[in-house]
Amino acid sequence: MPPSATVLLYSSDAGTRAQVRLATGRKPASDIPPVAFLECATVDAVLEALGTGRIDACVLDGEAVPLGGMGVCRQIKNEVFQCPPVLLLIARPQDAWLARWSLADATVTLPVEPVELAAALAALLRAAH
């Protein structure tokens, strides 16, 4: 694995972004390199960041506005060459079928539970490398 992992974090809500950063900590697991978050509040910023090819995983907020993470996930999975794995934050467990439609690699419900979020993100980062 590289010396650090870059995780794109998309949410229009600064509180949600802070919640994810805090729940993840510096390293989501002992065998994972330190995580650096690239925060994006707009879809344009997400697409620009993914265009660099330096993103190891994405965390997308399904409740973001005006375009939710599910739609963004479906778009990037269909349009970005070698799209990094995506962890989708969903409002309720019943939204899992929409997450499958969006082609998300994993889901975690909001508000995030730190152990669950860290484990899901670590699994995606392991699989990516």
N, C-alpha and C positions, 0 to 999 in steps of 0.2 A: 504494500500500500504506500501511497505517497506520504510525505512528512505531515501534511495536513489535508483535510477534506473540506471542499467548498460546498456548502448547502445553500441553495436558493430558497428563500423563505418569502412566499407571496401571501399577503393579506392586506386589505385596505384598512384594517384595524390595528393601530400601533399596540394596543393592549394584547391582542392575540399574538402578535409577533414577539412581544416581551415574554409572554407566557411560554411560548415554544423555546425561546432562548434559555430562559430560566430552567425549564424542565429538562432540557438537554444537558445543560452544563457545558464544561469545556470539552469533555469526551463522553459520548454516549455509552461507551463500554471500554474495558481495559485494553482490548485488542484493536481498538479503532484509533486512528490518529486524532489529534485535536481537530475540532470542527470550527470553521470560520463561516459565519452566516453572511450571505449577501441578501439584504432585505430589499424587497420590491413591493411597492404599493399599487403599481399599475401593470396592466398586461403588456404595454409597450416596453416597460423596464424588464419584464420577464423574458420577452422575446429577444431583446438586445443582449441580456446576460447569457442566455442559452446559445446565442450566436457566437460567443467567444470560444465555446467548446471546453471551458474550464470548470464546469459544474459537475460535481460528483453525485448529487441527489437533489431532489426538490421536495419541499414541504409546501403544499398548497391549501389554502383555507377555502373550504367548500362554501362558506358563508360570505366571502368577499363580495363587495359591490363596486361597480355596477356589474362586473362579470365574475361569477363564482368560480372557485377552483375546479369544479367538475368540468365546466366548459373549457377552461384553460387547459386542463389535463388532456382532455380529448383532442384539443387542437394541437398541443405540442407532441403528443404521442403519434399523431398522424402527419405532422409537418416537419418535425425536427429530426434530422438524421442522427441516429444513435442517441436518441433521447435518454437522458439519465433516468433512473428509477424515481417514481413519484410516490410520496406518502401524502394521502389526502385526509385533511381534517374534516370530519363530518359532524353534523349537529346531533344526530341520533342514530342508533344502530340500524333502524329501519331504512336508512339511506344507503346501506351497503350495496343494494342492487344498482343504484345510480352510480356509485363508485366503480362498480364492475363495468357499467356502460362507458364510463369515462376512461377506462383502461388503466386505472390507478394500480400500482403494484402492492399497496398496503393502505389500510385506513386506521385512524384513531379517532375516537369521539371527543368532542369539545364539551366542557373544558378538559384540557389534556391532563392525563394522569402521568406524572413524571416517569415512573418505571416503565409503563406501557409505551410511551412515546420514545424514550431512549432505546428500548429494546427493538422497536419497529425500525427506527432510523438506523441503528447499528446493523440490523439484518440487511437492509437495503445497501448500505455502504459496503458490507462484506461481499454481497452478491455482485456489486458493481466492479470489484477488483479482483 
